Amino acid sequence: MSERPTESASPATATGDLLPTILGEIEQVISKLDTTGLDQLADRLNAASHVLVTGEGRSGFMAKALAMRLTHLGLSVHVIGETTTPAVRGDDLIVAVSGSGTTAAPVRVVEQAHKEGARVVAVTTDPDSPVARDAELVVHVPAATKYRRPGEAETIQPLSSLFDQACHIAFDAVCLRLARMRSIDNDAAKAAHANTE
């Protein structure tokens, strides 16, 4: 039985060459973030009696990652669309994550939450998008989406990868600030971590 020949990656496609480029793209987006919005998000999360997050696709995974971190920090949080999600109430805080700001599900959630009197934070590349329209706070993440609109950050990565990566890091910074505000260290967060794994 003969072995299949191995293809050696060309320097242009070698993973080792791509990593610095990806990190550079993320760094560029993070350097342009208005951190005042991130501070305001942390303040709103800290004051919220209940948090609900929403997003679809990759943005939805970033919203769920945020929800998990908030749970570890002792917040009451749900992911909209899950079977145990309660009704949105007037004193809730909704965090809607949508790269384009036009994805139907988060836009619909924001519109309904606004009708219920809930407070809404939109995290998006487009501060003039439908998801941002009814938000009291818009966290503008100046990254690329799958649409490659004029003014979006340049990227070699497909779809909304750059937006997702920037959101992940921004949310981690928000949660770190929140942890310090609530005096939660690693041991306290670990105690709130799932123990059924």
Secondary structure, DSSP 8 states (H G I E B T S, - for coil): ----------TTT-HHHHHHHHHHHHHHHHHHS-HHHHHHHHHHHHH-S-EEEE--HHHHHHHHHHHHHHHHTT--EEETTSTT-----TT-EEEEE-SSS--HHHHHHHHHHHHTT-EEEEEES-TTSHHHHT-SEEEE-----TT--TTS---SS-TTHHHHHHHHHHHHHHHHHHHHHTT--HHHHHHHS-S--
